[in-house]
């Protein structure tokens, strides 16, 4: 990640994003952008966590007390945030 800079009133910075390609029988092929991974194996682990959240009923999800702040998939996120 680069240091943020101001450009024409916009704060910009470059971030490394891993794109994890997944396929499901119900949804077909899609790409999950993972912003918070340090390496490929962590990106795959976060993608697996996202898949687990998609198959888990919403009422059984409980936020953890300490990781909520750094949670790459917050419970109130909208599936529209993923571009597929």
C-alpha positions as CSV (number, residue, x, y, z in Angstrom):
1,X,0.0,0.0,0.0
2,X,1.3,3.4,-0.9
3,X,1.1,6.5,1.3
4,X,-2.1,8.4,0.8
5,X,-1.8,11.6,-1.3
6,X,-4.2,14.4,-2.0
7,X,-5.1,14.8,-5.7
8,X,-7.6,17.5,-6.9
9,X,-9.4,17.3,-3.5
10,X,-9.4,13.5,-3.5
11,X,-7.4,11.3,-1.0
12,X,-6.0,8.5,-3.0
13,X,-3.7,5.5,-2.3
14,X,-2.8,2.3,-4.1
15,X,-3.7,-1.0,-2.3
16,X,-2.8,-4.5,-3.2
17,X,-6.0,-6.5,-3.9
18,X,-6.1,-10.2,-4.4
19,X,-8.8,-11.5,-6.7
20,X,-10.0,-15.0,-5.8
21,X,-11.9,-16.7,-8.5
22,X,-14.6,-19.1,-7.2
23,X,-17.3,-21.2,-8.8
24,X,-20.5,-22.6,-7.4
25,X,-23.2,-24.8,-9.0
26,X,-25.9,-22.3,-8.1
27,X,-24.1,-19.0,-8.8
28,X,-21.5,-20.0,-11.5
29,X,-18.2,-18.3,-11.8
30,X,-17.3,-15.1,-10.0
31,X,-14.3,-13.2,-8.6
32,X,-14.1,-12.1,-4.9
33,X,-11.8,-9.0,-4.4
34,X,-9.9,-9.5,-1.1
35,X,-8.5,-6.2,0.2
36,X,-7.2,-7.2,3.6
37,X,-4.9,-10.1,2.8
38,X,-1.1,-10.0,3.2
39,X,-0.4,-12.9,0.9
40,X,-2.2,-15.5,-1.4
41,X,-2.8,-18.0,1.3
42,X,-4.5,-15.4,3.5
43,X,-6.6,-14.3,0.6
44,X,-7.8,-17.9,0.1
45,X,-8.6,-18.2,3.8
46,X,-10.6,-15.0,3.7
47,X,-12.4,-16.1,0.6
48,X,-13.3,-19.4,2.3
49,X,-14.6,-17.5,5.3
50,X,-16.8,-15.4,2.9
51,X,-18.1,-18.7,1.3
52,X,-18.9,-20.0,4.8
53,X,-20.8,-16.8,5.6
54,X,-22.9,-17.2,2.4
55,X,-24.0,-20.7,3.4
56,X,-24.6,-19.9,7.1
57,X,-28.0,-18.6,8.2
58,X,-27.9,-14.9,9.2
59,X,-29.4,-15.5,12.6
60,X,-26.6,-17.8,13.6
61,X,-23.9,-15.3,12.9
62,X,-22.5,-13.7,16.1
63,X,-19.9,-10.9,15.9
64,X,-16.7,-11.6,17.8
65,X,-15.9,-8.9,20.4
66,X,-12.3,-8.1,19.4
67,X,-12.1,-8.8,15.6
68,X,-15.2,-6.8,14.6
69,X,-13.1,-3.7,14.0
70,X,-10.8,-5.4,11.5
71,X,-13.4,-7.8,10.1
72,X,-13.1,-7.9,6.3
73,X,-16.7,-9.1,6.0
74,X,-18.7,-7.1,8.5
75,X,-22.1,-8.5,9.4
76,X,-23.9,-5.5,8.0
77,X,-22.3,-5.6,4.6
78,X,-24.4,-5.8,1.5
79,X,-23.8,-8.5,-1.1
80,X,-23.9,-5.7,-3.7
81,X,-20.4,-4.7,-2.5
82,X,-19.0,-7.7,-4.4
83,X,-19.0,-7.0,-8.2
84,X,-20.7,-10.2,-9.4
